Amino acid sequence: ARASIRKKGREKTIIRLAEQSLKLRESADGYFLIAFAKKDLKDYQGAINAYGQSIEIDSNHPYSYTNRGNIRYLLKDYKGAIKDHDKALYLAPRLAIAYVNRGNPKDDSGDHQGAIDDYNKALEIDPSSALAYYNRGLTKSNLSDYQGAIDDYNRAVEIDPKHVNAYVNRGSAKDKIGDYHGAIVDHTKALEI
């Protein structure tokens, strides 16, 4: 609990200092910093507003768009999220994380193949993205392609051996195909991390 209180205090300090800096000189980076801190404080609307202000100052900042898209995704505004990620990718077509981020609202809105295409593109750009493998595994699992999901979770844990969620979901996929021992091993590993 103390760590959470310290983090909230740190984020509030970041916001206060960035706001003071913005009084001296407006900058996209200042609003970006405020947005990032507000997101950590779960002030999602405040973060969206701050990213919007960052974009007003510098409309060519792809991370402002993709981060705002992530918040819209959290708020289940899938169309708005996809639109923001589209803009980020227009500005930076090789920004692998934006493809991963855009895949999430596509998957949750039912465009599973579009999500897989985005995760594939992210992996084409950055083959070491454990997150892209993991998210693609989730989508494959949602489509009942459990072996494909297991293969993606395998790659995710090869890249990031401490990826707890990859172990949990790989265990669940193994359970679905009848590999109960493998499921127990993966769930146990997740608990050990």
C-alpha positions as CSV (number, residue, x, y, z in Angstrom):
1,A,0.0,0.0,0.0
2,R,2.9,2.4,0.8
3,A,4.4,1.9,-2.6
4,S,1.0,2.8,-4.2
5,I,0.8,5.9,-2.1
6,R,4.4,6.9,-3.0
7,K,3.6,6.3,-6.7
8,K,0.5,8.5,-6.5
9,G,2.6,11.2,-4.8
10,R,5.3,10.9,-7.4
11,E,2.7,11.2,-10.3
12,K,1.1,14.2,-8.6
13,T,4.5,15.9,-8.3
14,I,5.2,15.2,-11.9
15,I,1.9,16.8,-12.9
16,R,2.5,19.8,-10.6
17,L,6.0,20.4,-12.0
18,A,5.0,20.0,-15.6
19,E,2.1,22.4,-15.1
20,Q,4.5,25.0,-13.6
21,S,6.8,24.5,-16.6
22,L,3.9,24.9,-19.0
23,K,3.2,28.3,-17.5
24,L,6.6,29.4,-18.6
25,R,6.5,27.8,-22.0
26,E,3.9,25.5,-23.6
27,S,5.3,22.4,-25.1
28,A,3.9,19.1,-26.4
29,D,6.3,17.2,-24.2
30,G,4.9,18.9,-21.1
31,Y,1.4,17.9,-21.9
32,F,2.6,14.4,-22.8
33,L,4.2,14.1,-19.4
34,I,1.1,15.3,-17.7
35,A,-1.0,12.8,-19.7
36,F,1.3,9.9,-18.8
37,A,1.1,10.7,-15.1
38,K,-2.7,11.2,-15.2
39,K,-3.1,7.8,-16.9
40,D,-1.1,6.2,-14.1
41,L,-3.4,7.9,-11.6
42,K,-6.4,6.5,-13.6
43,D,-7.6,10.0,-14.5
44,Y,-8.3,8.7,-18.0
45,Q,-10.3,11.7,-19.2
46,G,-7.7,14.1,-17.9
47,A,-5.0,12.0,-19.7
48,I,-7.0,12.1,-23.0
49,N,-7.4,15.9,-22.6
50,A,-3.6,16.3,-22.0
51,Y,-2.7,14.2,-25.0
52,G,-5.1,16.3,-27.0
53,Q,-3.3,19.4,-25.9
54,S,0.0,17.8,-26.8
55,I,-1.3,17.0,-30.2
56,E,-2.6,20.6,-30.7
57,I,1.0,21.8,-30.2
58,D,2.7,19.0,-32.2
59,S,0.3,17.1,-34.5
60,N,3.3,15.0,-35.7
61,H,3.9,13.2,-32.3
62,P,3.0,9.5,-32.9
63,Y,3.3,8.5,-29.3
64,S,0.7,11.1,-28.2
65,Y,-1.8,9.4,-30.6
66,T,-1.0,5.8,-29.7
67,N,-1.0,6.5,-26.0
68,R,-4.3,8.3,-26.3
69,G,-5.6,5.4,-28.3
70,N,-4.6,3.1,-25.4
71,I,-6.7,5.1,-23.0
72,R,-9.6,5.1,-25.4
73,Y,-9.3,1.4,-25.6
74,L,-9.4,1.1,-21.8
75,L,-12.6,3.2,-21.9
76,K,-14.0,0.7,-24.6
77,D,-14.0,3.5,-27.2
78,Y,-12.7,1.0,-29.8
79,K,-13.4,3.2,-32.9
80,G,-11.6,6.2,-31.3
81,A,-8.7,4.0,-30.2
82,I,-8.3,2.5,-33.7
83,K,-8.5,6.0,-35.2
84,D,-5.7,7.3,-32.9
85,H,-3.5,4.3,-33.7
86,D,-4.1,4.8,-37.4
87,K,-2.9,8.3,-37.1
88,A,0.2,7.2,-35.2
89,L,1.0,4.7,-37.9
90,Y,0.4,7.3,-40.6
91,L,3.1,9.4,-38.9
92,A,5.4,6.5,-38.0
93,P,4.7,3.4,-40.2
94,R,7.4,1.3,-38.5
95,L,6.2,2.0,-35.0
96,A,5.7,-1.7,-34.0
97,I,4.0,-0.9,-30.7
98,A,1.3,1.1,-32.5
99,Y,0.4,-2.1,-34.5
100,V,0.2,-4.1,-31.2
101,N,-1.9,-1.4,-29.6
102,R,-4.3,-1.2,-32.6
103,G,-4.7,-4.9,-32.6
104,N,-6.2,-4.9,-29.1
105,P,-9.4,-2.8,-30.0
106,K,-9.7,-4.7,-33.3
107,D,-9.7,-8.0,-31.4
108,D,-12.2,-6.8,-28.7
109,S,-14.5,-5.4,-31.4
110,G,-14.6,-8.7,-33.2
111,D,-12.1,-8.0,-36.0
112,H,-9.9,-11.0,-35.0
113,Q,-8.2,-11.3,-38.4
114,G,-7.5,-7.6,-38.4
115,A,-5.9,-8.0,-35.0
116,I,-3.8,-10.9,-36.1
117,D,-2.7,-8.9,-39.1
118,D,-1.6,-6.0,-36.9
119,Y,0.3,-8.4,-34.5
120,N,2.0,-10.0,-37.5
121,K,3.0,-6.6,-38.8
122,A,4.4,-5.7,-35.4
123,L,6.4,-8.9,-35.4
124,E,7.7,-8.2,-38.9
125,I,9.1,-4.9,-37.6
126,D,10.2,-6.1,-34.2
127,P,10.5,-9.9,-33.9
128,S,11.5,-9.6,-30.3
129,S,8.2,-8.2,-29.1
130,A,6.9,-10.6,-26.4
131,L,3.8,-8.5,-26.2
132,A,2.9,-9.0,-29.9
133,Y,3.3,-12.8,-29.5
134,Y,1.3,-12.8,-26.3
135,N,-1.5,-10.7,-27.8
136,R,-1.6,-12.8,-30.9
137,G,-1.8,-15.8,-28.7
138,L,-4.8,-14.3,-26.9
139,T,-6.6,-13.7,-30.2
140,K,-5.8,-17.2,-31.5
141,S,-7.1,-18.6,-28.2
142,N,-10.3,-16.6,-28.7
143,L,-10.6,-18.3,-32.1
144,S,-10.1,-21.7,-30.5
145,D,-6.8,-22.1,-32.2
146,Y,-5.2,-23.4,-29.0
147,Q,-2.1,-24.9,-30.6
148,G,-1.4,-21.7,-32.4
149,A,-1.9,-19.8,-29.2
150,I,0.5,-22.1,-27.3
151,D,3.1,-21.6,-30.0
152,D,2.8,-17.8,-29.6
153,Y,2.9,-18.0,-25.8
154,N,6.0,-20.2,-26.2
155,R,7.7,-17.4,-28.1
156,A,6.6,-14.8,-25.6
157,V,8.2,-16.7,-22.7
158,E,11.3,-17.4,-24.7
159,I,11.7,-13.6,-25.1
160,D,10.5,-12.7,-21.6
161,P,10.8,-15.6,-19.2
162,K,9.0,-13.6,-16.5
163,H,5.8,-13.0,-18.6
164,V,3.4,-14.3,-16.0
165,N,0.3,-13.8,-18.2
166,A,1.8,-15.8,-21.0
167,Y,2.3,-18.8,-18.6
168,V,-1.2,-18.5,-17.3
169,N,-2.8,-18.3,-20.7
170,R,-0.5,-21.0,-22.1
171,G,-1.6,-23.2,-19.2
172,S,-5.2,-22.5,-20.0
173,A,-4.7,-23.3,-23.7
174,K,-2.9,-26.6,-22.8
175,D,-5.9,-27.4,-20.6
176,K,-8.2,-26.9,-23.6
177,I,-6.3,-29.4,-25.7
178,G,-6.1,-32.0,-22.8
179,D,-2.5,-31.4,-21.8
180,Y,-3.4,-31.2,-18.1
181,H,0.1,-31.9,-16.8
182,G,1.5,-29.0,-19.0
183,A,-1.3,-26.8,-17.7
184,I,-0.4,-27.5,-14.1
185,V,3.3,-26.9,-14.9
186,D,2.5,-23.5,-16.5
187,H,0.1,-22.3,-13.8
188,T,2.7,-23.3,-11.1
189,K,5.4,-21.4,-12.9
190,A,3.2,-18.3,-13.1
191,L,2.7,-18.6,-9.3
192,E,6.5,-18.8,-8.8
193,I,7.3,-15.6,-10.7
